[in-house]
Amino acid sequence: MEHYLKETELLDFNNKEIRKLVKSRCWNDLSEKEKILNIYNFIRDEIKFGYNSDDILPASKILKDGYGQCNTKGILFMALLRAVNVPCRFHGFTINKEVQKGAISGIWYKLTPKELFHSWVEVFYNTKWLNIEGFILDIAYLTAVQNKFNDCSGSFCGFAVATDNLKKPEVYWNENDTYIQKEEINCDLGVFDNPDIFFNHHKQHLNFPKRIFFQYIV
């Protein structure tokens, strides 16, 4: 399991602000289940849903931003797990852009690539790997979407949600898999020891003007 606990350029868990956070929350003093649960809830709700300037950011920068999406929240989640000695790895995908409709709208949505990189974190717990994706949307945001579409009793896609049950999505962790966007995944790109390896192999195909446009405007 050692390679699932290593620090990397993106998983910079020895950064002083990350160490300060771990110490202040006393996460190292908890049982393994409580470590995962407390860090999961922190990532889901205290790191708000939002779009960072890039997917490829170190965990310390994401923590400083205070918000993120699937890839960036996942990087921070992994860094915090490894900081408390919980093995984890990165699972990469592509996802249909329809999941973002509403969260991104108008001309910005039209300019979004048809397929986007997506990921979740696999956590090794109780002798097996769990798929953890449900941290992407903070509960306040998810509740607002549920209230806006309160007549929807089944599957839903849009506003950064892709689930087969909008009223009761699998976003609460209790030794289980959690999901909130998996219903729009269209290509499995495999499992990686860390996000650094994934993003060295896979980069979003945007020309320079569009990349700058998305980073600083969208």
N, CA, C and O of each residue as an XYZ file, in Angstrom:
872
protein
N       0.813     -1.222      0.000
C       0.000      0.000      0.000
C       0.849      1.276      0.000
O       0.296      2.373     -0.083
N       2.165      1.158      0.090
C       3.006      2.347      0.244
C       2.819      3.361     -0.878
O       2.808      4.567     -0.631
N       2.670      2.870     -2.129
C       2.548      3.809     -3.251
C       1.204      4.526     -3.255
O       1.029      5.494     -3.995
N       0.251      4.071     -2.442
C      -1.027      4.766     -2.309
C      -1.028      5.741     -1.127
O      -2.067      6.286     -0.752
N       0.149      5.943     -0.558
C       0.284      6.863      0.579
C       1.314      7.959      0.322
O       1.540      8.815      1.177
N       1.933      7.935     -0.847
C       3.030      8.860     -1.130
C       2.542     10.289     -1.387
O       1.452     10.519     -1.911
N       3.387     11.224     -1.000
C       3.158     12.619     -1.358
C       3.618     12.824     -2.800
O       4.594     12.212     -3.234
N       2.918     13.685     -3.544
C       3.298     14.034     -4.911
C       3.207     15.550     -5.065
O       2.862     16.262     -4.122
N       3.519     16.027     -6.257
C       3.435     17.467     -6.503
C       2.017     17.985     -6.285
O       1.837     19.065     -5.722
N       1.009     17.233     -6.721
C      -0.382     17.647     -6.526
C      -0.889     17.278     -5.129
O      -1.656     18.031     -4.529
N      -0.472     16.146     -4.623
C      -0.897     15.702     -3.288
C       0.137     16.173     -2.262
O       0.831     15.365     -1.645
N       0.225     17.471     -2.096
C       1.284     18.068     -1.260
C       0.840     18.168      0.203
O       0.709     19.261      0.753
N       0.616     17.016      0.812
C       0.010     17.016      2.150
C       0.958     17.462      3.256
O       0.530     17.615      4.400
N       2.232     17.672      2.946
C       3.136     18.236      3.947
C       3.167     19.755      3.911
O       3.919     20.382      4.657
N       2.370     20.336      3.062
C       2.201     21.787      3.073
C       1.751     22.231      4.463
O       0.945     21.551      5.098
N       2.259     23.355      4.934
C       1.995     23.757      6.324
C       0.519     24.010      6.594
O       0.043     23.742      7.698
N      -0.221     24.524      5.601
C      -1.653     24.779      5.823
C      -2.442     23.480      5.900
O      -3.404     23.378      6.660
N      -2.044     22.501      5.125
C      -2.705     21.198      5.204
C      -2.376     20.526      6.535
O      -3.264     19.975      7.185
N      -1.121     20.566      6.941
C      -0.743     19.994      8.241
C      -1.481     20.694      9.385
O      -1.910     20.057     10.347
N      -1.619     22.012      9.260
C      -2.331     22.789     10.287
C      -3.792     22.364     10.369
O      -4.341     22.226     11.463
N      -4.425     22.155      9.210
C      -5.822     21.720      9.180
C      -5.975     20.348      9.827
O      -6.849     20.153     10.672
N      -5.137     19.407      9.439
C      -5.220     18.048      9.977
C      -5.058     18.066     11.496
O      -5.784     17.379     12.214
N      -4.107     18.853     11.972
C      -3.863     18.938     13.412
C      -5.044     19.576     14.144
O      -5.449     19.109     15.208
N      -5.595     20.653     13.562
C      -6.692     21.363     14.233
C      -7.952     20.512     14.321
O      -8.734     20.662     15.259
N      -8.157     19.625     13.360
C      -9.340     18.755     13.367
C      -9.088     17.444     14.124
O     -10.005     16.645     14.308
N      -7.848     17.230     14.558
C      -7.492     16.009     15.300
C      -7.805     14.740     14.504
O      -8.156     13.714     15.088
N      -7.682     14.804     13.187
C      -8.036     13.660     12.356
C      -7.128     12.460     12.596
O      -7.566     11.318     12.465
N      -5.881     12.705     12.943
C      -4.963     11.585     13.174
C      -5.322     10.777     14.410
O      -4.856      9.648     14.566
N      -6.137     11.333     15.285
C      -6.513     10.656     16.523
C      -7.745      9.769     16.372
O      -8.135      9.082     17.316
N      -8.352      9.781     15.199
C      -9.613      9.069     14.991
C      -9.385      7.645     14.505
O      -8.291      7.302     14.056
N     -10.425      6.815     14.596
C     -10.397      5.499     13.960
C     -10.378      5.679     12.453
O     -10.672      6.764     11.950
N     -10.034      4.625     11.731
C      -9.950      4.747     10.270
C     -11.295      5.164      9.674
O     -11.344      6.021      8.791
N     -12.376      4.565     10.152
C     -13.694      4.944      9.641
C     -13.980      6.419      9.899
O     -14.454      7.125      9.008
N     -13.696      6.886     11.107
C     -13.962      8.283     11.446
C     -13.049      9.237     10.689
O     -13.457     10.350     10.360
N     -11.832      8.821     10.412
C     -10.939      9.631      9.571
C     -11.587      9.875      8.207
O     -11.706     11.014      7.755
N     -12.001      8.787      7.565
C     -12.589      8.894      6.223
C     -13.869      9.708      6.265
O     -14.071     10.593      5.433
N     -14.732      9.418      7.224
C     -16.016     10.110      7.314
C     -15.829     11.607      7.534
O     -16.468     12.414      6.860
N     -14.966     11.981      8.462
C     -14.779     13.395      8.775
C     -14.127     14.153      7.624
O     -14.502     15.289      7.334
N     -13.161     13.532      6.976
C     -12.521     14.188      5.830
C     -13.494     14.260      4.667
O     -13.550     15.270      3.966
N     -14.258     13.200      4.455
C     -15.278     13.199      3.393
C     -16.274     14.337      3.590
O     -16.550     15.091      2.656
N     -16.806     14.463      4.788
C     -17.785     15.527      5.064
C     -17.166     16.911      4.922
O     -17.828     17.845      4.469
N     -15.900     17.048      5.308
C     -15.202     18.319      5.136
C     -15.101     18.679      3.660
O     -15.419     19.801      3.267
N     -14.661     17.731      2.847
C     -14.512     17.991      1.401
C     -15.862     18.285      0.774
O     -15.983     19.211     -0.029
N     -16.874     17.515      1.127
C     -18.194     17.697      0.519
C     -18.800     19.048      0.865
O     -19.294     19.742     -0.024
N     -18.774     19.435      2.127
C     -19.564     20.581      2.567
C     -18.771     21.846      2.879
O     -19.277     22.952      2.691
N     -17.540     21.699      3.352
C     -16.771     22.894      3.685
C     -15.933     23.400      2.511
O     -15.562     24.573      2.470
N     -15.640     22.528      1.573
C     -15.068     22.954      0.294
C     -16.239     23.019     -0.676
O     -16.707     21.989     -1.161
N     -16.707     24.219     -0.956
C     -17.946     24.388     -1.710
C     -17.772     23.965     -3.175
O     -16.658     23.939     -3.697
N     -18.876     23.641     -3.813
C     -18.845     23.320     -5.240
C     -18.578     24.583     -6.044
O     -19.237     25.604     -5.852
N     -17.612     24.505     -6.939
C     -17.285     25.645     -7.805
C     -16.166     25.269     -8.756
O     -15.579     24.193     -8.641
N     -15.872     26.156     -9.696
C     -14.898     25.861    -10.742
C     -13.601     26.619    -10.499
O     -13.576     27.849    -10.527
N     -12.520     25.872    -10.258
C     -11.201     26.462    -10.086
C     -10.637     26.872    -11.445
O     -11.242     26.597    -12.481
N      -9.501     27.517    -11.437
C      -8.903     28.001    -12.687
C      -8.374     26.864    -13.547
O      -8.130     27.054    -14.738
N      -8.192     25.679    -12.958
C      -7.646     24.545    -13.706
C      -7.979     23.266    -12.950
O      -8.288     23.304    -11.759
N      -7.915     22.128    -13.648
C      -8.027     20.824    -12.990
C      -6.738     20.468    -12.269
O      -6.761     19.781    -11.248
N      -5.614     20.934    -12.801
C      -4.301     20.491    -12.341
C      -3.756     21.517    -11.356
O      -2.959     22.386    -11.712
N      -4.205     21.393    -10.107
C      -3.783     22.287     -9.032
C      -3.348     21.458     -7.836
O      -3.943     20.412     -7.575
N      -2.331     21.889     -7.099
C      -1.959     21.166     -5.888
C      -3.036     21.297     -4.816
O      -3.793     22.268     -4.795
N      -3.093     20.329     -3.947
C      -4.106     20.316     -2.896
C      -4.075     21.584     -2.055
O      -5.128     22.082     -1.656
N      -2.897     22.112     -1.781
C      -2.783     23.319     -0.958
C      -3.457     24.517     -1.610
O      -4.031     25.356     -0.915
N      -3.397     24.610     -2.947
C      -4.060     25.708     -3.659
C      -5.571     25.518     -3.620
O      -6.306     26.496     -3.478
N      -6.043     24.304     -3.741
C      -7.482     24.025     -3.691
C      -8.023     24.357     -2.303
O      -9.101     24.937     -2.172
N      -7.267     23.985     -1.269
C      -7.663     24.328      0.092
C      -7.759     25.839      0.250
O      -8.692     26.341      0.877
N      -6.808     26.560     -0.311
C      -6.821     28.027     -0.234
C      -8.013     28.601     -0.992
O      -8.636     29.557     -0.529
N      -8.340     28.026     -2.155
C      -9.516     28.481     -2.912
C     -10.784     28.315     -2.086
O     -11.637     29.202     -2.054
N     -10.900     27.174     -1.421
C     -12.090     26.903     -0.621
C     -13.263     26.375     -1.416
O     -14.372     26.281     -0.890
N     -13.041     26.030     -2.668
C     -14.086     25.468     -3.519
C     -13.440     24.561     -4.555
O     -12.223     24.582     -4.739
N     -14.269     23.758     -5.236
C     -13.733     22.875     -6.251
C     -14.803     22.058     -6.923
O     -15.982     22.136     -6.578
N     -14.367     21.260     -7.906
C     -15.262     20.358     -8.627
C     -14.701     18.943     -8.501
O     -13.879     18.679     -7.624
N     -15.133     18.043     -9.360
C     -14.772     16.638     -9.176
C     -13.262     16.429     -9.072
O     -12.786     15.795     -8.130
N     -12.511     16.958    -10.032
C     -11.075     16.691    -10.074
C     -10.320     17.406     -8.966
O      -9.424     16.826     -8.352
N     -10.668     18.647     -8.706
C      -9.921     19.408     -7.701
C     -10.309     18.996     -6.278
O      -9.442     18.847     -5.417
N     -11.594     18.816     -6.032
C     -11.992     18.308     -4.715
C     -11.374     16.932     -4.465
O     -10.972     16.620     -3.344
N     -11.303     16.118     -5.510
C     -10.708     14.792     -5.377
C      -9.235     14.851     -5.015
O      -8.757     14.053     -4.209
N      -8.515     15.794     -5.608
C      -7.090     15.958     -5.287
C      -6.922     16.305     -3.811
O      -6.084     15.722     -3.123
N      -7.718     17.251     -3.329
C      -7.623     17.637     -1.922
C      -8.042     16.486     -1.008
O      -7.412     16.252      0.023
N      -9.089     15.778     -1.376
C      -9.551     14.627     -0.609
C      -8.428     13.598     -0.473
O      -8.172     13.095      0.621
N      -7.765     13.291     -1.582
C      -6.674     12.321     -1.559
C      -5.527     12.790     -0.681
O      -4.965     12.006      0.084
N      -5.180     14.062     -0.787
C      -4.072     14.593      0.014
C      -4.372     14.474      1.508
O      -3.501     14.099      2.293
N      -5.594     14.792      1.892
C      -5.962     14.717      3.309
C      -6.010     13.268      3.796
O      -5.604     12.974      4.920
N      -6.505     12.371      2.952
C      -6.513     10.956      3.332
C      -5.094     10.437      3.531
O      -4.809      9.752      4.513
N      -4.217     10.763      2.607
C      -2.838     10.288      2.727
C      -2.127     10.934      3.918
O      -1.238     10.332      4.521
N      -2.522     12.149      4.247
C      -1.934     12.829      5.406
C      -2.220     12.085      6.701
O      -1.458     12.193      7.662
N      -3.322     11.324      6.731
C      -3.671     10.552      7.936
C      -3.508      9.048      7.700
O      -4.066      8.219      8.419
N      -2.721      8.726      6.663
C      -2.313      7.342      6.416
C      -3.451      6.429      5.963
O      -3.494      5.255      6.330
N      -4.371      6.971      5.167
C      -5.431      6.171      4.556
C      -5.103      6.001      3.074
O      -5.032      6.999      2.357
N      -4.901      4.776      2.591
C      -4.546      4.555      1.182
C      -5.679      4.974      0.245
O      -6.853      4.732      0.524
N      -5.310      5.599     -0.860
C      -6.308      6.009     -1.852
C      -5.657      6.103     -3.225
O      -4.436      6.212     -3.343
N      -6.486      6.058     -4.253
C      -5.997      6.163     -5.622
C      -7.009      6.918     -6.471
O      -8.118      7.210     -6.025
N      -6.615      7.227     -7.688
C      -7.372      8.111     -8.578
C      -7.966      7.293     -9.712
O      -7.254      6.513    -10.344
N      -9.262      7.454     -9.984
C      -9.916      6.765    -11.096
C     -10.431      7.820    -12.067
O     -11.263      8.654    -11.712
N      -9.924      7.771    -13.302
C     -10.249      8.799    -14.288
C     -11.252      8.343    -15.324
O     -11.322      7.162    -15.664
N     -12.032      9.295    -15.823
C     -13.080      9.041    -16.818
C     -13.198     10.257    -17.747
O     -12.565     11.292    -17.537
N     -14.026     10.093    -18.773
C     -14.608     11.261    -19.441
C     -16.105     11.242    -19.151
O     -16.700     10.191    -18.909
N     -16.693     12.429    -19.182
C     -18.103     12.576    -18.837
C     -18.749     13.518    -19.839
O     -18.105     14.450    -20.319
N     -20.022     13.283    -20.161
C     -20.732     14.141    -21.096
C     -20.941     15.528    -20.500
O     -21.222     15.669    -19.310
N     -20.802     16.542    -21.338
C     -20.912     17.908    -20.814
C     -22.336     18.243    -20.354
O     -22.531     19.229    -19.643
N     -23.333     17.441    -20.745
C     -24.722     17.711    -20.353
C     -24.877     17.817    -18.830
O     -25.769     18.507    -18.336
N     -24.008     17.135    -18.101
C     -24.100     17.193    -16.643
C     -23.890     18.622    -16.128
O     -24.356     18.964    -15.041
N     -23.187     19.458    -16.911
C     -22.882     20.817    -16.458
C     -23.934     21.848    -16.889
O     -23.867     23.006    -16.477
N     -24.897     21.438    -17.707
C     -25.892     22.395    -18.193
C     -26.714     22.948    -17.035
O     -27.289     22.192    -16.252
N     -26.763     24.247    -16.936
C     -27.433     24.902    -15.814
C     -26.421     25.479    -14.852
O     -26.527     26.634    -14.441
N     -25.416     24.652    -14.486
C     -24.302     25.169    -13.681
C     -23.461     26.107    -14.536
O     -22.975     27.133    -14.060
N     -23.295     25.741    -15.809
C     -22.707     26.626    -16.826
C     -23.798     26.840    -17.866
O     -24.410     25.872    -18.317
N     -24.052     28.064    -18.250
C     -25.182     28.331    -19.150
C     -24.786     29.250    -20.304
O     -23.676     29.780    -20.347
N     -25.714     29.421    -21.229
C     -25.542     30.349    -22.338
C     -24.374     30.015    -23.236
O     -24.112     28.847    -23.526
N     -23.672     31.048    -23.677
C     -22.553     30.875    -24.607
C     -21.436     30.075    -23.963
O     -20.716     29.346    -24.645
N     -21.287     30.208    -22.628
C     -20.224     29.485    -21.945
C     -20.444     27.977    -22.063
O     -19.500     27.215    -22.274
N     -21.714     27.557    -21.923
C     -22.016     26.132    -22.044
C     -21.774     25.646    -23.474
O     -21.238     24.557    -23.678
N     -22.166     26.450    -24.458
C     -21.984     26.061    -25.856
C     -20.511     25.872    -26.203
O     -20.169     25.033    -27.038
N     -19.645     26.645    -25.568
C     -18.210     26.569    -25.839
C     -17.513     25.452    -25.068
O     -16.350     25.146    -25.330
N     -18.224     24.842    -24.117
C     -17.643     23.763    -23.331
C     -17.427     22.527    -24.209
O     -18.315     22.177    -24.985
N     -16.270     21.855    -24.110
C     -16.047     20.624    -24.891
C     -17.139     19.591    -24.628
O     -17.706     19.549    -23.536
N     -17.433     18.757    -25.625
C     -18.490     17.754    -25.504
C     -18.190     16.738    -24.405
O     -19.096     16.252    -23.728
N     -16.923     16.430    -24.241
C     -16.508     15.500    -23.195
C     -15.527     16.202    -22.264
O     -14.633     16.921    -22.711
N     -15.705     15.984    -20.973
C     -14.852     16.588    -19.963
C     -14.182     15.495    -19.140
O     -14.723     14.399    -18.989
N     -13.006     15.799    -18.613
C     -12.375     14.840    -17.720
C     -13.100     14.835    -16.376
O     -13.498     15.876    -15.852
N     -13.252     13.646    -15.847
C     -13.968     13.443    -14.597
C     -13.184     12.426    -13.771
O     -12.414     11.637    -14.317
N     -13.377     12.448    -12.495
C     -12.687     11.466    -11.658
C     -13.450     11.241    -10.368
O     -14.273     12.057     -9.953
N     -13.155     10.117     -9.751
C     -13.528      9.921     -8.360
C     -12.340      9.311     -7.643
O     -11.351      8.929     -8.269
N     -12.442      9.222     -6.338
C     -11.357      8.698     -5.506
C     -11.735      7.300     -5.042
O     -12.858      7.067     -4.594
N     -10.798      6.377     -5.152
C     -10.993      5.045     -4.587
C     -10.226      4.973     -3.268
O      -9.025      5.240     -3.220
N     -10.930      4.611     -2.210
C     -10.377      4.561     -0.857
C     -10.309      3.107     -0.401
O     -11.294      2.375     -0.500
N      -9.153      2.693      0.096
C      -9.014      1.325      0.582
C      -9.456      1.275      2.039
O      -8.834      1.872      2.919
N     -10.530      0.559      2.267
C     -11.102      0.490      3.613
C     -11.693     -0.893      3.856
O     -12.445     -1.412      3.031
N     -11.351     -1.472      4.977
C     -11.912     -2.763      5.382
C     -11.691     -3.825      4.309
O     -12.607     -4.566      3.953
N     -10.467     -3.887      3.801
C      -9.962     -4.877      2.825
C     -10.517     -4.722      1.404
O     -10.344     -5.624      0.583
N     -11.181     -3.597      1.095
C     -11.668     -3.425     -0.273
C     -11.604     -1.959     -0.693
O     -11.511     -1.061      0.144
N     -11.656     -1.739     -2.001
C     -11.648     -0.394     -2.559
C     -13.083      0.116     -2.704
O     -13.940     -0.562     -3.270
N     -13.327      1.303     -2.191
C     -14.629      1.950     -2.310
C     -14.551      3.098     -3.313
O     -13.561      3.828     -3.353
N     -15.602      3.253     -4.124
C     -15.687      4.358     -5.083
C     -16.341      5.556     -4.408
O     -17.489      5.477     -3.971
N     -15.614      6.660     -4.322
C     -16.115      7.829     -3.609
C     -16.199      9.015     -4.570
O     -15.177      9.568     -4.977
N     -17.427      9.398     -4.930
C     -17.670     10.505     -5.850
C     -18.642     11.533     -5.263
O     -18.741     12.654     -5.762
N     -19.353     11.149     -4.209
C     -20.453     11.970     -3.711
C     -20.060     13.255     -3.022
O     -20.926     13.999     -2.560
N     -18.752     13.536     -2.942
C     -18.287     14.761     -2.286
C     -18.315     15.983     -3.196
O     -18.045     17.089     -2.727
N     -18.628     15.829     -4.457
C     -18.479     16.923     -5.425
C     -19.368     18.111     -5.072
O     -18.916     19.255     -5.116
N     -20.614     17.854     -4.726
C     -21.570     18.939     -4.451
C     -21.800     19.081     -2.958
O     -22.131     18.109     -2.279
N     -21.623     20.295     -2.447
C     -21.956     20.517     -1.042
C     -23.469     20.390     -0.862
O     -24.241     20.639     -1.788
N     -23.870     20.003      0.329
C     -25.282     19.700      0.589
C     -26.170     20.922      0.355
O     -27.303     20.777     -0.105
N     -25.680     22.113      0.663
C     -26.480     23.321      0.437
C     -26.789     23.492     -1.046
O     -27.921     23.810     -1.411
N     -25.791     23.285     -1.902
C     -25.998     23.396     -3.348
C     -26.939     22.296     -3.835
O     -27.887     22.567     -4.573
N     -26.678     21.060     -3.423
C     -27.511     19.941     -3.851
C     -28.961     20.140     -3.423
O     -29.877     19.853     -4.193
N     -29.176     20.625     -2.211
C     -30.529     20.874     -1.713
C     -31.235     21.924     -2.568
O     -32.430     21.809     -2.839
N     -30.495     22.945     -2.989
C     -31.071     23.986     -3.845
C     -31.518     23.400     -5.188
O     -32.570     23.773     -5.709
N     -30.725     22.489     -5.745
C     -31.115     21.818     -6.996
C     -32.350     20.948     -6.761
O     -33.279     20.958     -7.568
N     -32.362     20.206     -5.676
C     -33.525     19.358     -5.358
C     -34.787     20.199     -5.189
O     -35.860     19.802     -5.643
N     -34.667     21.349     -4.544
C     -35.830     22.226     -4.354
C     -36.303     22.831     -5.668
O     -37.502     22.996     -5.890
N     -35.357     23.158     -6.531
C     -35.705     23.751     -7.832
C     -36.460     22.749     -8.701
O     -37.329     23.129     -9.486
N     -36.123     21.465     -8.557
C     -36.753     20.407     -9.355
C     -37.455     19.419     -8.418
O     -37.257     18.208     -8.520
N     -38.262     19.939     -7.520
C     -38.864     19.090     -6.484
C     -39.920     18.129     -7.015
O     -40.384     17.254     -6.284
N     -40.303     18.283     -8.281
C     -41.252     17.340     -8.873
C     -40.550     16.151     -9.518
O     -41.209     15.240    -10.020
N     -39.220     16.153     -9.510
C     -38.461     15.056    -10.108
C     -38.269     13.953     -9.074
O     -37.641     14.166     -8.038
N     -38.810     12.780     -9.359
C     -38.729     11.676     -8.421
C     -37.791     10.567     -8.895
O     -37.634      9.555     -8.211
N     -37.172     10.749    -10.050
C     -36.299      9.707    -10.590
C     -34.957     10.251    -11.021
O     -34.314     11.003    -10.288
N     -34.537      9.866    -12.219
C     -33.212     10.263    -12.709
C     -33.192     11.731    -13.102
O     -34.223     12.310    -13.444
N     -32.010     12.323    -13.049
C     -31.860     13.752    -13.324
C     -30.457     13.999    -13.849
O     -29.491     13.408    -13.366
N     -30.348     14.885    -14.852
C     -29.043     15.286    -15.376
C     -29.038     16.788    -15.615
O     -29.918     17.313    -16.297
N     -28.072     17.469    -15.067
C     -27.921     18.913    -15.218
C     -27.522     19.549    -13.901
O     -27.609     18.919    -12.847
N     -27.080     20.813    -13.964
C     -26.681     21.550    -12.762
C     -25.615     20.799    -11.957
O     -25.586     20.866    -10.729
N     -24.729     20.074    -12.682
C     -23.625     19.297    -12.094
C     -24.101     18.048    -11.355
O     -23.375     17.496    -10.528
N     -25.321     17.609    -11.657
C     -25.886     16.393    -11.059
C     -26.169     15.393    -12.178
O     -26.692     15.765    -13.229
N     -25.826     14.132    -11.955
C     -26.222     13.057    -12.869
C     -26.466     11.818    -12.012
O     -25.550     11.052    -11.714
N     -27.718     11.649    -11.630
C     -28.072     10.584    -10.698
C     -29.362      9.914    -11.129
O     -30.172     10.512    -11.838
N     -29.555      8.677    -10.704
C     -30.809      7.985    -11.014
C     -31.861      8.216     -9.928
O     -32.962      7.671     -9.997
N     -31.512      9.034     -8.919
C     -32.474      9.330     -7.865
C     -32.152     10.705     -7.276
O     -31.363     10.819     -6.338
N     -32.768     11.738     -7.834
C     -32.463     13.097     -7.382
C     -32.875     13.324     -5.937
O     -32.197     14.047     -5.207
N     -33.967     12.721     -5.520
C     -34.439     12.956     -4.147
C     -33.529     12.316     -3.104
O     -33.362     12.854     -2.010
N     -32.941     11.170     -3.440
C     -32.083     10.474     -2.482
C     -30.803      9.973     -3.156
O     -30.602      8.765     -3.276
N     -29.945     10.885     -3.593
C     -28.686     10.458     -4.211
C     -27.741      9.879     -3.160
O     -27.884     10.138     -1.965
N     -26.787      9.101     -3.624
C     -25.866      8.397     -2.710
C     -24.699      9.302     -2.328
O     -23.584      9.112     -2.815
N     -24.940     10.276     -1.469
C     -23.899     11.247     -1.129
C     -23.493     11.214      0.339
O     -22.649     12.003      0.762
N     -24.082     10.312      1.121
C     -23.722     10.188      2.528
C     -22.876      8.928      2.700
O     -23.272      7.843      2.275
N     -21.703      9.082      3.330
C     -20.792      7.942      3.436
C     -20.959      7.207      4.754
O     -20.931      7.805      5.829
N     -21.137      5.876      4.643
C     -21.160      5.005      5.811
C     -20.617      3.641      5.381
O     -21.338      2.644      5.353
N     -19.334      3.631      5.048
C     -18.634      2.427      4.594
C     -19.155      1.954      3.231
O     -19.100      0.761      2.931
N     -19.656      2.872      2.412
C     -20.269      2.533      1.131
C     -19.650      3.350      0.000
O     -18.895      4.292      0.239
N     -19.982      2.974     -1.235
C     -19.675      3.826     -2.386
C     -20.602      5.044     -2.350
O     -21.724      4.960     -1.851
N     -20.131      6.172     -2.877
C     -21.006      7.343     -3.009
C     -20.863      7.926     -4.412
O     -19.776      7.926     -4.989
N     -21.978      8.422     -4.953
C     -21.987      8.939     -6.329
C     -22.919     10.140     -6.442
O     -23.900     10.254     -5.707
N     -22.591     11.045     -7.387
C     -23.498     12.144     -7.718
C     -23.436     12.521     -9.205
O     -24.294     13.267     -9.676
N     -22.438     12.022     -9.957
C     -22.353     12.350    -11.380
C     -22.122     11.132    -12.272
O     -21.988     11.295    -13.485
N     -22.072      9.943    -11.732
C     -21.622      8.791    -12.506
C     -22.538      8.410    -13.668
O     -22.099      7.713    -14.583
N     -23.806      8.851    -13.654
C     -24.739      8.439    -14.704
C     -24.406      9.053    -16.068
O     -24.955      8.619    -17.080
N     -23.522     10.050    -16.117
C     -23.143     10.644    -17.403
C     -21.729     10.268    -17.841
O     -21.221     10.821    -18.816
N     -21.089      9.338    -17.137
C     -19.767      8.864    -17.539
C     -19.879      8.107    -18.853
O     -20.781      7.286    -19.023
N     -18.957      8.379    -19.797
C     -19.021      7.647    -21.067
C     -17.741      6.872    -21.403
O     -17.753      6.046    -22.316
N     -16.642      7.121    -20.689
C     -15.413      6.379    -20.977
C     -14.592      6.220    -19.707
O     -14.310      7.198    -19.014
N     -14.215      4.997    -19.409
C     -13.388      4.692    -18.248
C     -11.923      4.734    -18.688
O     -11.508      3.960    -19.551
N     -11.144      5.640    -18.092
C      -9.744      5.813    -18.466
C      -8.790      5.074    -17.544
O      -7.577      5.101    -17.752
N      -9.328      4.413    -16.526
C      -8.500      3.565    -15.694
C      -8.151      4.146    -14.338
O      -8.501      5.277    -14.000
N      -7.448      3.323    -13.578
C      -7.065      3.665    -12.205
C      -5.586      4.039    -12.179
O      -4.762      3.407    -12.841
N      -5.260      5.078    -11.404
C      -3.902      5.600    -11.329
C      -3.497      5.761     -9.867
O      -4.333      6.038     -9.007
N      -2.217      5.586     -9.599
C      -1.720      5.734     -8.228
C      -2.001      7.124     -7.674
O      -2.244      7.290     -6.479
N      -1.965      8.118     -8.550
C      -2.164      9.498     -8.113
C      -2.625     10.343     -9.294
O      -2.499      9.914    -10.441
N      -3.161     11.544     -9.033
C      -3.650     12.393    -10.123
C      -2.550     12.939    -11.011
O      -2.803     13.262    -12.172
N      -1.333     13.049    -10.494
C      -0.208     13.543    -11.294
C      -0.005     12.666    -12.523
O       0.175     13.171    -13.631
N      -0.036     11.346    -12.320
C       0.156     10.414    -13.435
C      -0.978     10.554    -14.438
O      -0.739     10.591    -15.645
N      -2.212     10.632    -13.947
C      -3.360     10.763    -14.846
C      -3.226     12.006    -15.726
O      -3.363     11.917    -16.946
N      -2.961     13.156    -15.121
C      -2.931     14.401    -15.886
C      -1.675     14.529    -16.744
O      -1.635     15.363    -17.648
N      -0.658     13.728    -16.481
C       0.486     13.665    -17.394
C       0.124     12.939    -18.675
O       0.715     13.185    -19.726
N      -0.857     12.033    -18.584
C      -1.283     11.253    -19.744
C      -2.502     11.858    -20.455
O      -2.679     11.664    -21.657
N      -3.329     12.582    -19.718
C      -4.593     13.072    -20.262
C      -4.729     14.576    -20.016
O      -4.684     15.035    -18.875
N      -4.893     15.322    -21.085
C      -5.075     16.767    -20.970
C      -6.278     17.176    -21.802
O      -6.489     16.656    -22.898
N      -7.068     18.110    -21.278
C      -8.236     18.598    -22.001
C      -7.772     19.315    -23.264
O      -6.892     20.175    -23.206
N      -8.362     18.964    -24.404
C      -7.925     19.529    -25.679
C      -8.595     20.882    -25.913
O      -9.694     20.964    -26.461
N      -7.909     21.937    -25.487
C      -8.368     23.309    -25.693
C      -7.233     24.099    -26.313
O      -6.091     24.019    -25.859
N      -7.550     24.873    -27.365
C      -6.502     25.729    -27.908
C      -6.195     26.852    -26.917
O      -6.939     27.051    -25.958
N      -5.110     27.580    -27.142
C      -4.648     28.563    -26.164
C      -5.693     29.632    -25.844
O      -5.929     29.901    -24.666
N      -6.336     30.259    -26.853
C      -7.345     31.279    -26.512
C      -8.494     30.711    -25.688
O      -8.950     31.345    -24.737
N      -8.969     29.510    -26.050
C     -10.091     28.918    -25.308
C      -9.663     28.533    -23.894
O     -10.447     28.667    -22.955
N      -8.419     28.053    -23.733
C      -7.932     27.703    -22.400
C      -7.910     28.938    -21.495
O      -8.355     28.884    -20.349
N      -7.386     30.049    -22.022
C      -7.347     31.286    -21.239
C      -8.763     31.758    -20.922
O      -9.045     32.218    -19.815
N      -9.655     31.637    -21.914
C     -11.056     32.040    -21.752
C     -11.719     31.269    -20.610
O     -12.404     31.850    -19.768
N     -11.501     29.944    -20.596
C     -12.115     29.125    -19.553
C     -11.489     29.375    -18.182
O     -12.183     29.392    -17.166
N     -10.176     29.568    -18.166
C      -9.502     29.777    -16.883
C      -9.907     31.074    -16.200
O     -10.080     31.116    -14.982
N     -10.056     32.134    -16.992
C     -10.205     33.453    -16.370
C     -11.615     34.052    -16.492
O     -11.918     35.064    -15.861
N     -12.467     33.425    -17.303
C     -13.836     33.956    -17.440
C     -14.860     32.921    -17.015
O     -15.650     33.165    -16.102
N     -14.855     31.768    -17.667
C     -15.887     30.771    -17.388
C     -15.741     30.231    -15.982
O     -16.524     29.378    -15.564
